[in-house]
Amino acid sequence: MAADAVLGLLGLARRANKLACGEDKVKEMAMSGKCRVICLASDAGDGVRRKAKLKNVPMLALPYDRQTLGNAVGLQRECAICAIDDIGMANALANKLAGINGNQQAAAEISSKKARIDARKGKKKKGTA
């Protein structure tokens, strides 16, 4: 796992407006149905971990602390939780973090979701020319 690649991908997601940081924004994204993956810092508290279990959204454990995660996404403060709403970015992040204990199942779930979404993209809706 290349640490720079993971942090770079999170920064890219932030610049593309595909990343939500903080408990409230993550919860808002999850409730809207757009959230593809939730990422937790290694030193996130138990309360944050409990609140992160929302609507069958896969969770990835990051090997970075809150300060490193906040710096990577361009915040002036710490960030314990973030979420990505783009399936391609979520899949790339999950593949990079699949080697970490506990992330294998989430990576497999995200990969299968991406495969289903990609399969639907090729099909045209009925009634269109």
Backbone atoms as SQL, in Angstrom:
CREATE TABLE atoms (id INTEGER PRIMARY KEY, chain TEXT, resi INTEGER, resn TEXT, atom TEXT, x REAL, y REAL, z REAL);
INSERT INTO atoms VALUES
  (1, 'A', 1, 'MET', 'N', 0.846, -1.173, 0.000),
  (2, 'A', 1, 'MET', 'CA', 0.000, 0.000, 0.000),
  (3, 'A', 1, 'MET', 'C', 0.886, 1.229, 0.000),
  (4, 'A', 2, 'ALA', 'N', 0.652, 2.105, -0.921),
  (5, 'A', 2, 'ALA', 'CA', 1.386, 3.362, -0.974),
  (6, 'A', 2, 'ALA', 'C', 0.588, 4.413, -0.221),
  (7, 'A', 3, 'ALA', 'N', 1.151, 4.895, 0.867),
  (8, 'A', 3, 'ALA', 'CA', 0.448, 5.868, 1.705),
  (9, 'A', 3, 'ALA', 'C', 0.123, 7.123, 0.920),
  (10, 'A', 4, 'ASP', 'N', 1.058, 7.569, 0.099),
  (11, 'A', 4, 'ASP', 'CA', 0.821, 8.777, -0.681),
  (12, 'A', 4, 'ASP', 'C', -0.350, 8.603, -1.635),
  (13, 'A', 5, 'ALA', 'N', -0.545, 7.404, -2.169),
  (14, 'A', 5, 'ALA', 'CA', -1.638, 7.150, -3.106),
  (15, 'A', 5, 'ALA', 'C', -2.996, 7.249, -2.407),
  (16, 'A', 6, 'VAL', 'N', -3.098, 6.705, -1.219),
  (17, 'A', 6, 'VAL', 'CA', -4.361, 6.756, -0.471),
  (18, 'A', 6, 'VAL', 'C', -4.691, 8.187, -0.087),
  (19, 'A', 7, 'LEU', 'N', -3.724, 8.879, 0.489),
  (20, 'A', 7, 'LEU', 'CA', -3.953, 10.266, 0.892),
  (21, 'A', 7, 'LEU', 'C', -4.195, 11.155, -0.321),
  (22, 'A', 8, 'GLY', 'N', -3.493, 10.891, -1.404),
  (23, 'A', 8, 'GLY', 'CA', -3.703, 11.654, -2.632),
  (24, 'A', 8, 'GLY', 'C', -5.097, 11.447, -3.195),
  (25, 'A', 9, 'LEU', 'N', -5.593, 10.222, -3.126),
  (26, 'A', 9, 'LEU', 'CA', -6.939, 9.933, -3.621),
  (27, 'A', 9, 'LEU', 'C', -7.996, 10.651, -2.779),
  (28, 'A', 10, 'LEU', 'N', -7.784, 10.696, -1.475),
  (29, 'A', 10, 'LEU', 'CA', -8.720, 11.429, -0.605),
  (30, 'A', 10, 'LEU', 'C', -8.686, 12.922, -0.912),
  (31, 'A', 11, 'GLY', 'N', -7.502, 13.464, -1.148),
  (32, 'A', 11, 'GLY', 'CA', -7.389, 14.873, -1.516),
  (33, 'A', 11, 'GLY', 'C', -8.041, 15.164, -2.850),
  (34, 'A', 12, 'LEU', 'N', -7.882, 14.260, -3.795),
  (35, 'A', 12, 'LEU', 'CA', -8.514, 14.412, -5.105),
  (36, 'A', 12, 'LEU', 'C', -10.035, 14.389, -4.979),
  (37, 'A', 13, 'ALA', 'N', -10.549, 13.483, -4.169),
  (38, 'A', 13, 'ALA', 'CA', -11.997, 13.415, -3.951),
  (39, 'A', 13, 'ALA', 'C', -12.511, 14.720, -3.345),
  (40, 'A', 14, 'ARG', 'N', -11.754, 15.297, -2.437),
  (41, 'A', 14, 'ARG', 'CA', -12.149, 16.571, -1.821),
  (42, 'A', 14, 'ARG', 'C', -12.193, 17.679, -2.868),
  (43, 'A', 15, 'ARG', 'N', -11.172, 17.749, -3.724),
  (44, 'A', 15, 'ARG', 'CA', -11.134, 18.798, -4.746),
  (45, 'A', 15, 'ARG', 'C', -12.232, 18.617, -5.790),
  (46, 'A', 16, 'ALA', 'N', -12.683, 17.380, -5.988),
  (47, 'A', 16, 'ALA', 'CA', -13.746, 17.092, -6.952),
  (48, 'A', 16, 'ALA', 'C', -15.140, 17.189, -6.325),
  (49, 'A', 17, 'ASN', 'N', -15.208, 17.634, -5.082),
  (50, 'A', 17, 'ASN', 'CA', -16.480, 17.730, -4.341),
  (51, 'A', 17, 'ASN', 'C', -17.191, 16.382, -4.225),
  (52, 'A', 18, 'LYS', 'N', -16.415, 15.328, -4.071),
  (53, 'A', 18, 'LYS', 'CA', -16.952, 13.980, -3.897),
  (54, 'A', 18, 'LYS', 'C', -16.740, 13.475, -2.479),
  (55, 'A', 19, 'LEU', 'N', -16.235, 14.327, -1.586),
  (56, 'A', 19, 'LEU', 'CA', -15.883, 13.931, -0.234),
  (57, 'A', 19, 'LEU', 'C', -16.622, 14.805, 0.772),
  (58, 'A', 20, 'ALA', 'N', -17.183, 14.163, 1.784),
  (59, 'A', 20, 'ALA', 'CA', -17.810, 14.871, 2.898),
  (60, 'A', 20, 'ALA', 'C', -16.982, 14.578, 4.145),
  (61, 'A', 21, 'CYS', 'N', -16.659, 15.614, 4.913),
  (62, 'A', 21, 'CYS', 'CA', -15.846, 15.459, 6.121),
  (63, 'A', 21, 'CYS', 'C', -16.649, 15.890, 7.338),
  (64, 'A', 22, 'GLY', 'N', -16.544, 15.114, 8.391),
  (65, 'A', 22, 'GLY', 'CA', -17.251, 15.424, 9.627),
  (66, 'A', 22, 'GLY', 'C', -18.522, 14.615, 9.767),
  (67, 'A', 23, 'GLU', 'N', -18.918, 14.404, 11.029),
  (68, 'A', 23, 'GLU', 'CA', -20.073, 13.545, 11.315),
  (69, 'A', 23, 'GLU', 'C', -21.354, 14.033, 10.647),
  (70, 'A', 24, 'ASP', 'N', -21.636, 15.320, 10.750),
  (71, 'A', 24, 'ASP', 'CA', -22.901, 15.837, 10.216),
  (72, 'A', 24, 'ASP', 'C', -22.981, 15.711, 8.696),
  (73, 'A', 25, 'LYS', 'N', -21.913, 16.072, 8.003),
  (74, 'A', 25, 'LYS', 'CA', -21.925, 15.997, 6.538),
  (75, 'A', 25, 'LYS', 'C', -21.957, 14.559, 6.046),
  (76, 'A', 26, 'VAL', 'N', -21.273, 13.662, 6.751),
  (77, 'A', 26, 'VAL', 'CA', -21.297, 12.247, 6.378),
  (78, 'A', 26, 'VAL', 'C', -22.698, 11.681, 6.574),
  (79, 'A', 27, 'LYS', 'N', -23.323, 12.005, 7.685),
  (80, 'A', 27, 'LYS', 'CA', -24.679, 11.524, 7.949),
  (81, 'A', 27, 'LYS', 'C', -25.648, 12.061, 6.909),
  (82, 'A', 28, 'GLU', 'N', -25.498, 13.334, 6.547),
  (83, 'A', 28, 'GLU', 'CA', -26.354, 13.938, 5.528),
  (84, 'A', 28, 'GLU', 'C', -26.195, 13.230, 4.183),
  (85, 'A', 29, 'MET', 'N', -24.940, 12.923, 3.810),
  (86, 'A', 29, 'MET', 'CA', -24.680, 12.221, 2.556),
  (87, 'A', 29, 'MET', 'C', -25.270, 10.814, 2.588),
  (88, 'A', 30, 'ALA', 'N', -25.136, 10.132, 3.713),
  (89, 'A', 30, 'ALA', 'CA', -25.659, 8.774, 3.830),
  (90, 'A', 30, 'ALA', 'C', -27.186, 8.761, 3.764),
  (91, 'A', 31, 'MET', 'N', -27.809, 9.723, 4.418),
  (92, 'A', 31, 'MET', 'CA', -29.271, 9.771, 4.409),
  (93, 'A', 31, 'MET', 'C', -29.822, 10.131, 3.031),
  (94, 'A', 32, 'SER', 'N', -29.036, 10.828, 2.219),
  (95, 'A', 32, 'SER', 'CA', -29.495, 11.173, 0.869),
  (96, 'A', 32, 'SER', 'C', -29.345, 9.982, -0.085),
  (97, 'A', 33, 'GLY', 'N', -28.629, 8.934, 0.349),
  (98, 'A', 33, 'GLY', 'CA', -28.458, 7.748, -0.472),
  (99, 'A', 33, 'GLY', 'C', -27.291, 7.831, -1.432),
  (100, 'A', 34, 'LYS', 'N', -26.476, 8.869, -1.353),
  (101, 'A', 34, 'LYS', 'CA', -25.364, 9.050, -2.274),
  (102, 'A', 34, 'LYS', 'C', -24.042, 8.495, -1.758),
  (103, 'A', 35, 'CYS', 'N', -23.974, 8.158, -0.500),
  (104, 'A', 35, 'CYS', 'CA', -22.723, 7.728, 0.132),
  (105, 'A', 35, 'CYS', 'C', -22.333, 6.331, -0.350),
  (106, 'A', 36, 'ARG', 'N', -21.084, 6.186, -0.830),
  (107, 'A', 36, 'ARG', 'CA', -20.598, 4.896, -1.312),
  (108, 'A', 36, 'ARG', 'C', -19.686, 4.208, -0.317),
  (109, 'A', 37, 'VAL', 'N', -18.925, 4.985, 0.477),
  (110, 'A', 37, 'VAL', 'CA', -18.031, 4.417, 1.472),
  (111, 'A', 37, 'VAL', 'C', -17.771, 5.457, 2.557),
  (112, 'A', 38, 'ILE', 'N', -17.636, 4.962, 3.789),
  (113, 'A', 38, 'ILE', 'CA', -17.289, 5.806, 4.926),
  (114, 'A', 38, 'ILE', 'C', -15.897, 5.408, 5.378),
  (115, 'A', 39, 'CYS', 'N', -15.039, 6.397, 5.609),
  (116, 'A', 39, 'CYS', 'CA', -13.666, 6.161, 6.043),
  (117, 'A', 39, 'CYS', 'C', -13.478, 6.705, 7.450),
  (118, 'A', 40, 'LEU', 'N', -12.858, 5.899, 8.307),
  (119, 'A', 40, 'LEU', 'CA', -12.614, 6.288, 9.691),
  (120, 'A', 40, 'LEU', 'C', -11.124, 6.372, 9.960),
  (121, 'A', 41, 'ALA', 'N', -10.728, 7.423, 10.679),
  (122, 'A', 41, 'ALA', 'CA', -9.336, 7.559, 11.098),
  (123, 'A', 41, 'ALA', 'C', -9.023, 6.492, 12.138),
  (124, 'A', 42, 'SER', 'N', -7.751, 6.157, 12.274),
  (125, 'A', 42, 'SER', 'CA', -7.355, 5.096, 13.197),
  (126, 'A', 42, 'SER', 'C', -7.634, 5.458, 14.653),
  (127, 'A', 43, 'ASP', 'N', -7.641, 6.739, 14.973),
  (128, 'A', 43, 'ASP', 'CA', -7.876, 7.159, 16.348),
  (129, 'A', 43, 'ASP', 'C', -9.259, 7.779, 16.547),
  (130, 'A', 44, 'ALA', 'N', -10.213, 7.414, 15.687),
  (131, 'A', 44, 'ALA', 'CA', -11.589, 7.898, 15.842),
  (132, 'A', 44, 'ALA', 'C', -12.196, 7.300, 17.104),
  (133, 'A', 45, 'GLY', 'N', -12.984, 8.085, 17.802),
  (134, 'A', 45, 'GLY', 'CA', -13.585, 7.629, 19.047),
  (135, 'A', 45, 'GLY', 'C', -14.701, 6.624, 18.839),
  (136, 'A', 46, 'ASP', 'N', -15.096, 5.976, 19.938),
  (137, 'A', 46, 'ASP', 'CA', -16.164, 4.972, 19.865),
  (138, 'A', 46, 'ASP', 'C', -17.489, 5.579, 19.431),
  (139, 'A', 47, 'GLY', 'N', -17.763, 6.797, 19.869),
  (140, 'A', 47, 'GLY', 'CA', -19.003, 7.463, 19.475),
  (141, 'A', 47, 'GLY', 'C', -19.071, 7.691, 17.978),
  (142, 'A', 48, 'VAL', 'N', -17.971, 8.093, 17.400),
  (143, 'A', 48, 'VAL', 'CA', -17.912, 8.312, 15.951),
  (144, 'A', 48, 'VAL', 'C', -18.087, 6.979, 15.232),
  (145, 'A', 49, 'ARG', 'N', -17.462, 5.920, 15.744),
  (146, 'A', 49, 'ARG', 'CA', -17.588, 4.603, 15.113),
  (147, 'A', 49, 'ARG', 'C', -19.035, 4.102, 15.145),
  (148, 'A', 50, 'ARG', 'N', -19.721, 4.322, 16.264),
  (149, 'A', 50, 'ARG', 'CA', -21.128, 3.896, 16.362),
  (150, 'A', 50, 'ARG', 'C', -22.001, 4.674, 15.387),
  (151, 'A', 51, 'LYS', 'N', -21.785, 5.979, 15.309),
  (152, 'A', 51, 'LYS', 'CA', -22.596, 6.818, 14.423),
  (153, 'A', 51, 'LYS', 'C', -22.308, 6.544, 12.951),
  (154, 'A', 52, 'ALA', 'N', -21.147, 5.994, 12.654),
  (155, 'A', 52, 'ALA', 'CA', -20.757, 5.758, 11.261),
  (156, 'A', 52, 'ALA', 'C', -21.474, 4.567, 10.644),
  (157, 'A', 53, 'LYS', 'N', -22.071, 3.714, 11.443),
  (158, 'A', 53, 'LYS', 'CA', -22.763, 2.536, 10.919),
  (159, 'A', 53, 'LYS', 'C', -24.154, 2.950, 10.439),
  (160, 'A', 54, 'LEU', 'N', -24.207, 3.417, 9.203),
  (161, 'A', 54, 'LEU', 'CA', -25.436, 3.958, 8.634),
  (162, 'A', 54, 'LEU', 'C', -25.848, 3.204, 7.371),
  (163, 'A', 55, 'LYS', 'N', -27.086, 2.836, 7.271),
  (164, 'A', 55, 'LYS', 'CA', -27.724, 2.388, 6.029),
  (165, 'A', 55, 'LYS', 'C', -26.904, 1.439, 5.158),
  (166, 'A', 56, 'ASN', 'N', -26.283, 0.465, 5.714),
  (167, 'A', 56, 'ASN', 'CA', -25.536, -0.536, 4.947),
  (168, 'A', 56, 'ASN', 'C', -24.452, 0.072, 4.061),
  (169, 'A', 57, 'VAL', 'N', -23.836, 1.142, 4.516),
  (170, 'A', 57, 'VAL', 'CA', -22.733, 1.751, 3.782),
  (171, 'A', 57, 'VAL', 'C', -21.441, 1.100, 4.266),
  (172, 'A', 58, 'PRO', 'N', -20.607, 0.598, 3.355),
  (173, 'A', 58, 'PRO', 'CA', -19.349, -0.037, 3.776),
  (174, 'A', 58, 'PRO', 'C', -18.430, 0.964, 4.485),
  (175, 'A', 59, 'MET', 'N', -17.705, 0.467, 5.471),
  (176, 'A', 59, 'MET', 'CA', -16.787, 1.297, 6.239),
  (177, 'A', 59, 'MET', 'C', -15.364, 0.803, 6.051),
  (178, 'A', 60, 'LEU', 'N', -14.445, 1.724, 5.798),
  (179, 'A', 60, 'LEU', 'CA', -13.030, 1.401, 5.674),
  (180, 'A', 60, 'LEU', 'C', -12.263, 2.014, 6.836),
  (181, 'A', 61, 'ALA', 'N', -11.381, 1.230, 7.423),
  (182, 'A', 61, 'ALA', 'CA', -10.519, 1.731, 8.488),
  (183, 'A', 61, 'ALA', 'C', -9.235, 2.250, 7.855),
  (184, 'A', 62, 'LEU', 'N', -8.949, 3.514, 8.066),
  (185, 'A', 62, 'LEU', 'CA', -7.739, 4.120, 7.525),
  (186, 'A', 62, 'LEU', 'C', -6.586, 3.949, 8.506),
  (187, 'A', 63, 'PRO', 'N', -5.373, 3.768, 8.015),
  (188, 'A', 63, 'PRO', 'CA', -4.226, 3.630, 8.912),
  (189, 'A', 63, 'PRO', 'C', -3.620, 4.976, 9.313),
  (190, 'A', 64, 'TYR', 'N', -4.407, 6.031, 9.252),
  (191, 'A', 64, 'TYR', 'CA', -3.932, 7.381, 9.557),
  (192, 'A', 64, 'TYR', 'C', -4.708, 7.963, 10.728),
  (193, 'A', 65, 'ASP', 'N', -4.067, 8.844, 11.475),
  (194, 'A', 65, 'ASP', 'CA', -4.763, 9.499, 12.580),
  (195, 'A', 65, 'ASP', 'C', -5.572, 10.687, 12.052),
  (196, 'A', 66, 'ARG', 'N', -6.336, 11.312, 12.948),
  (197, 'A', 66, 'ARG', 'CA', -7.224, 12.411, 12.566),
  (198, 'A', 66, 'ARG', 'C', -6.469, 13.593, 11.970),
  (199, 'A', 67, 'GLN', 'N', -5.318, 13.897, 12.531),
  (200, 'A', 67, 'GLN', 'CA', -4.531, 15.037, 12.053),
  (201, 'A', 67, 'GLN', 'C', -4.040, 14.806, 10.623),
  (202, 'A', 68, 'THR', 'N', -3.522, 13.619, 10.357),
  (203, 'A', 68, 'THR', 'CA', -3.025, 13.286, 9.018),
  (204, 'A', 68, 'THR', 'C', -4.163, 13.296, 8.009),
  (205, 'A', 69, 'LEU', 'N', -5.311, 12.753, 8.388),
  (206, 'A', 69, 'LEU', 'CA', -6.468, 12.736, 7.499),
  (207, 'A', 69, 'LEU', 'C', -6.955, 14.150, 7.215),
  (208, 'A', 70, 'GLY', 'N', -7.018, 14.992, 8.236),
  (209, 'A', 70, 'GLY', 'CA', -7.423, 16.383, 8.037),
  (210, 'A', 70, 'GLY', 'C', -6.476, 17.127, 7.111),
  (211, 'A', 71, 'ASN', 'N', -5.184, 16.914, 7.270),
  (212, 'A', 71, 'ASN', 'CA', -4.202, 17.555, 6.390),
  (213, 'A', 71, 'ASN', 'C', -4.321, 17.051, 4.959),
  (214, 'A', 72, 'ALA', 'N', -4.592, 15.769, 4.784),
  (215, 'A', 72, 'ALA', 'CA', -4.676, 15.180, 3.445),
  (216, 'A', 72, 'ALA', 'C', -5.850, 15.735, 2.647),
  (217, 'A', 73, 'VAL', 'N', -6.931, 16.030, 3.325),
  (218, 'A', 73, 'VAL', 'CA', -8.116, 16.532, 2.610),
  (219, 'A', 73, 'VAL', 'C', -8.177, 18.055, 2.605),
  (220, 'A', 74, 'GLY', 'N', -7.131, 18.695, 3.101),
  (221, 'A', 74, 'GLY', 'CA', -7.041, 20.151, 3.006),
  (222, 'A', 74, 'GLY', 'C', -7.806, 20.916, 4.054),
  (223, 'A', 75, 'LEU', 'N', -8.033, 20.311, 5.201),
  (224, 'A', 75, 'LEU', 'CA', -8.733, 21.009, 6.274),
  (225, 'A', 75, 'LEU', 'C', -7.723, 21.640, 7.232),
  (226, 'A', 76, 'GLN', 'N', -8.148, 22.661, 7.920),
  (227, 'A', 76, 'GLN', 'CA', -7.299, 23.298, 8.913),
  (228, 'A', 76, 'GLN', 'C', -7.444, 22.631, 10.277),
  (229, 'A', 77, 'ARG', 'N', -8.278, 21.618, 10.350),
  (230, 'A', 77, 'ARG', 'CA', -8.537, 20.939, 11.619),
  (231, 'A', 77, 'ARG', 'C', -8.446, 19.428, 11.411),
  (232, 'A', 78, 'GLU', 'N', -8.623, 18.699, 12.498),
  (233, 'A', 78, 'GLU', 'CA', -8.609, 17.239, 12.426),
  (234, 'A', 78, 'GLU', 'C', -9.895, 16.730, 11.780),
  (235, 'A', 79, 'CYS', 'N', -9.815, 15.527, 11.230),
  (236, 'A', 79, 'CYS', 'CA', -10.975, 14.895, 10.606),
  (237, 'A', 79, 'CYS', 'C', -10.972, 13.417, 10.993),
  (238, 'A', 80, 'ALA', 'N', -11.980, 12.982, 11.734),
  (239, 'A', 80, 'ALA', 'CA', -12.047, 11.596, 12.183),
  (240, 'A', 80, 'ALA', 'C', -12.842, 10.719, 11.228),
  (241, 'A', 81, 'ILE', 'N', -13.751, 11.336, 10.454),
  (242, 'A', 81, 'ILE', 'CA', -14.628, 10.561, 9.572),
  (243, 'A', 81, 'ILE', 'C', -14.839, 11.335, 8.272),
  (244, 'A', 82, 'CYS', 'N', -14.867, 10.585, 7.174),
  (245, 'A', 82, 'CYS', 'CA', -15.186, 11.191, 5.884),
  (246, 'A', 82, 'CYS', 'C', -15.905, 10.142, 5.031),
  (247, 'A', 83, 'ALA', 'N', -16.546, 10.600, 3.976),
  (248, 'A', 83, 'ALA', 'CA', -17.296, 9.704, 3.105),
  (249, 'A', 83, 'ALA', 'C', -17.134, 10.143, 1.659),
  (250, 'A', 84, 'ILE', 'N', -17.165, 9.180, 0.759),
  (251, 'A', 84, 'ILE', 'CA', -17.033, 9.438, -0.677),
  (252, 'A', 84, 'ILE', 'C', -18.342, 9.054, -1.355),
  (253, 'A', 85, 'ASP', 'N', -18.797, 9.891, -2.305),
  (254, 'A', 85, 'ASP', 'CA', -20.052, 9.600, -2.994),
  (255, 'A', 85, 'ASP', 'C', -19.852, 9.149, -4.445),
  (256, 'A', 86, 'ASP', 'N', -18.631, 8.918, -4.865),
  (257, 'A', 86, 'ASP', 'CA', -18.345, 8.457, -6.222),
  (258, 'A', 86, 'ASP', 'C', -17.895, 6.991, -6.156),
  (259, 'A', 87, 'ILE', 'N', -18.555, 6.125, -6.901),
  (260, 'A', 87, 'ILE', 'CA', -18.265, 4.698, -6.812),
  (261, 'A', 87, 'ILE', 'C', -16.885, 4.357, -7.354),
  (262, 'A', 88, 'GLY', 'N', -16.424, 5.050, -8.369),
  (263, 'A', 88, 'GLY', 'CA', -15.098, 4.786, -8.914),
  (264, 'A', 88, 'GLY', 'C', -13.999, 5.122, -7.920),
  (265, 'A', 89, 'MET', 'N', -14.109, 6.278, -7.284),
  (266, 'A', 89, 'MET', 'CA', -13.127, 6.673, -6.270),
  (267, 'A', 89, 'MET', 'C', -13.213, 5.764, -5.051),
  (268, 'A', 90, 'ALA', 'N', -14.422, 5.397, -4.662),
  (269, 'A', 90, 'ALA', 'CA', -14.595, 4.493, -3.522),
  (270, 'A', 90, 'ALA', 'C', -13.962, 3.146, -3.802),
  (271, 'A', 91, 'ASN', 'N', -14.122, 2.646, -5.021),
  (272, 'A', 91, 'ASN', 'CA', -13.541, 1.354, -5.398),
  (273, 'A', 91, 'ASN', 'C', -12.013, 1.435, -5.414),
  (274, 'A', 92, 'ALA', 'N', -11.465, 2.507, -5.953),
  (275, 'A', 92, 'ALA', 'CA', -10.006, 2.666, -5.988),
  (276, 'A', 92, 'ALA', 'C', -9.440, 2.734, -4.577),
  (277, 'A', 93, 'LEU', 'N', -10.105, 3.463, -3.699),
  (278, 'A', 93, 'LEU', 'CA', -9.660, 3.567, -2.309),
  (279, 'A', 93, 'LEU', 'C', -9.751, 2.215, -1.606),
  (280, 'A', 94, 'ALA', 'N', -10.842, 1.503, -1.822),
  (281, 'A', 94, 'ALA', 'CA', -11.026, 0.189, -1.190),
  (282, 'A', 94, 'ALA', 'C', -9.972, -0.800, -1.664),
  (283, 'A', 95, 'ASN', 'N', -9.632, -0.752, -2.950),
  (284, 'A', 95, 'ASN', 'CA', -8.602, -1.657, -3.471),
  (285, 'A', 95, 'ASN', 'C', -7.242, -1.365, -2.854),
  (286, 'A', 96, 'LYS', 'N', -6.946, -0.099, -2.611),
  (287, 'A', 96, 'LYS', 'CA', -5.669, 0.264, -2.010),
  (288, 'A', 96, 'LYS', 'C', -5.607, -0.137, -0.535),
  (289, 'A', 97, 'LEU', 'N', -6.748, -0.156, 0.135),
  (290, 'A', 97, 'LEU', 'CA', -6.800, -0.459, 1.564),
  (291, 'A', 97, 'LEU', 'C', -7.231, -1.888, 1.868),
  (292, 'A', 98, 'ALA', 'N', -7.401, -2.730, 0.858),
  (293, 'A', 98, 'ALA', 'CA', -7.904, -4.091, 1.065),
  (294, 'A', 98, 'ALA', 'C', -6.963, -4.948, 1.901),
  (295, 'A', 99, 'GLY', 'N', -5.688, -4.628, 1.940),
  (296, 'A', 99, 'GLY', 'CA', -4.726, -5.419, 2.692),
  (297, 'A', 99, 'GLY', 'C', -4.779, -5.199, 4.190),
  (298, 'A', 100, 'ILE', 'N', -5.466, -4.176, 4.633),
  (299, 'A', 100, 'ILE', 'CA', -5.553, -3.880, 6.060),
  (300, 'A', 100, 'ILE', 'C', -6.654, -4.737, 6.678),
  (301, 'A', 101, 'ASN', 'N', -6.384, -5.278, 7.867),
  (302, 'A', 101, 'ASN', 'CA', -7.359, -6.134, 8.548),
  (303, 'A', 101, 'ASN', 'C', -8.700, -5.427, 8.681),
  (304, 'A', 102, 'GLY', 'N', -9.756, -6.135, 8.350),
  (305, 'A', 102, 'GLY', 'CA', -11.098, -5.599, 8.483),
  (306, 'A', 102, 'GLY', 'C', -11.612, -4.908, 7.238),
  (307, 'A', 103, 'ASN', 'N', -10.756, -4.616, 6.282),
  (308, 'A', 103, 'ASN', 'CA', -11.189, -3.911, 5.077),
  (309, 'A', 103, 'ASN', 'C', -11.492, -4.839, 3.910),
  (310, 'A', 104, 'GLN', 'N', -11.178, -6.121, 4.026),
  (311, 'A', 104, 'GLN', 'CA', -11.382, -7.040, 2.911),
  (312, 'A', 104, 'GLN', 'C', -12.857, -7.164, 2.537),
  (313, 'A', 105, 'GLN', 'N', -13.714, -7.301, 3.534),
  (314, 'A', 105, 'GLN', 'CA', -15.146, -7.450, 3.261),
  (315, 'A', 105, 'GLN', 'C', -15.719, -6.186, 2.645),
  (316, 'A', 106, 'ALA', 'N', -15.351, -5.027, 3.172),
  (317, 'A', 106, 'ALA', 'CA', -15.834, -3.762, 2.630),
  (318, 'A', 106, 'ALA', 'C', -15.343, -3.574, 1.200),
  (319, 'A', 107, 'ALA', 'N', -14.091, -3.935, 0.923),
  (320, 'A', 107, 'ALA', 'CA', -13.549, -3.808, -0.429),
  (321, 'A', 107, 'ALA', 'C', -14.312, -4.697, -1.404),
  (322, 'A', 108, 'ALA', 'N', -14.632, -5.911, -0.988),
  (323, 'A', 108, 'ALA', 'CA', -15.391, -6.826, -1.847),
  (324, 'A', 108, 'ALA', 'C', -16.796, -6.294, -2.105),
  (325, 'A', 109, 'GLU', 'N', -17.416, -5.727, -1.082),
  (326, 'A', 109, 'GLU', 'CA', -18.761, -5.171, -1.230),
  (327, 'A', 109, 'GLU', 'C', -18.771, -3.983, -2.194),
  (328, 'A', 110, 'ILE', 'N', -17.784, -3.109, -2.068),
  (329, 'A', 110, 'ILE', 'CA', -17.698, -1.945, -2.949),
  (330, 'A', 110, 'ILE', 'C', -17.416, -2.379, -4.376),
  (331, 'A', 111, 'SER', 'N', -16.550, -3.366, -4.541),
  (332, 'A', 111, 'SER', 'CA', -16.226, -3.868, -5.874),
  (333, 'A', 111, 'SER', 'C', -17.455, -4.464, -6.563),
  (334, 'A', 112, 'SER', 'N', -18.265, -5.212, -5.811),
  (335, 'A', 112, 'SER', 'CA', -19.475, -5.790, -6.414),
  (336, 'A', 112, 'SER', 'C', -20.500, -4.712, -6.745),
  (337, 'A', 113, 'LYS', 'N', -20.600, -3.679, -5.913),
  (338, 'A', 113, 'LYS', 'CA', -21.505, -2.559, -6.218),
  (339, 'A', 113, 'LYS', 'C', -21.073, -1.860, -7.496),
  (340, 'A', 114, 'LYS', 'N', -19.770, -1.652, -7.635),
  (341, 'A', 114, 'LYS', 'CA', -19.260, -0.993, -8.844),
  (342, 'A', 114, 'LYS', 'C', -19.550, -1.835, -10.075),
  (343, 'A', 115, 'ALA', 'N', -19.398, -3.142, -9.963),
  (344, 'A', 115, 'ALA', 'CA', -19.676, -4.028, -11.098),
  (345, 'A', 115, 'ALA', 'C', -21.147, -3.938, -11.502),
  (346, 'A', 116, 'ARG', 'N', -22.039, -3.905, -10.511),
  (347, 'A', 116, 'ARG', 'CA', -23.477, -3.774, -10.817),
  (348, 'A', 116, 'ARG', 'C', -23.788, -2.437, -11.475),
  (349, 'A', 117, 'ILE', 'N', -23.185, -1.368, -10.981),
  (350, 'A', 117, 'ILE', 'CA', -23.419, -0.044, -11.557),
  (351, 'A', 117, 'ILE', 'C', -22.878, 0.022, -12.978),
  (352, 'A', 118, 'ASP', 'N', -21.680, -0.518, -13.203),
  (353, 'A', 118, 'ASP', 'CA', -21.101, -0.521, -14.543),
  (354, 'A', 118, 'ASP', 'C', -21.942, -1.345, -15.509),
  (355, 'A', 119, 'ALA', 'N', -22.518, -2.441, -15.038),
  (356, 'A', 119, 'ALA', 'CA', -23.362, -3.276, -15.893),
  (357, 'A', 119, 'ALA', 'C', -24.639, -2.534, -16.283),
  (358, 'A', 120, 'ARG', 'N', -25.171, -1.736, -15.371),
  (359, 'A', 120, 'ARG', 'CA', -26.393, -0.975, -15.670),
  (360, 'A', 120, 'ARG', 'C', -26.126, 0.166, -16.635),
  (361, 'A', 121, 'LYS', 'N', -24.935, 0.709, -16.635),
  (362, 'A', 121, 'LYS', 'CA', -24.628, 1.845, -17.507),
  (363, 'A', 121, 'LYS', 'C', -24.741, 1.498, -18.980),
  (364, 'A', 122, 'GLY', 'N', -24.461, 0.275, -19.341),
  (365, 'A', 122, 'GLY', 'CA', -24.503, -0.131, -20.735),
  (366, 'A', 122, 'GLY', 'C', -25.906, -0.378, -21.265),
  (367, 'A', 123, 'LYS', 'N', -26.869, -0.556, -20.373),
  (368, 'A', 123, 'LYS', 'CA', -28.229, -0.871, -20.786),
  (369, 'A', 123, 'LYS', 'C', -29.032, 0.423, -20.991),
  (370, 'A', 124, 'LYS', 'N', -29.815, 0.446, -22.086),
  (371, 'A', 124, 'LYS', 'CA', -30.665, 1.595, -22.347),
  (372, 'A', 124, 'LYS', 'C', -32.025, 1.364, -21.697),
  (373, 'A', 125, 'LYS', 'N', -32.661, 2.462, -21.314),
  (374, 'A', 125, 'LYS', 'CA', -33.993, 2.363, -20.741),
  (375, 'A', 125, 'LYS', 'C', -35.007, 2.074, -21.841),
  (376, 'A', 126, 'LYS', 'N', -36.102, 1.414, -21.454),
  (377, 'A', 126, 'LYS', 'CA', -37.154, 1.115, -22.436),
  (378, 'A', 126, 'LYS', 'C', -37.764, 2.420, -22.910),
  (379, 'A', 127, 'GLY', 'N', -38.089, 2.457, -24.197),
  (380, 'A', 127, 'GLY', 'CA', -38.762, 3.622, -24.753),
  (381, 'A', 127, 'GLY', 'C', -37.813, 4.687, -25.267),
  (382, 'A', 128, 'THR', 'N', -36.504, 4.472, -25.173),
  (383, 'A', 128, 'THR', 'CA', -35.572, 5.451, -25.715),
  (384, 'A', 128, 'THR', 'C', -35.013, 4.940, -27.024),
  (385, 'A', 129, 'ALA', 'N', -34.687, 5.855, -27.881),
  (386, 'A', 129, 'ALA', 'CA', -34.192, 5.447, -29.196),
  (387, 'A', 129, 'ALA', 'C', -32.703, 5.351, -29.243);
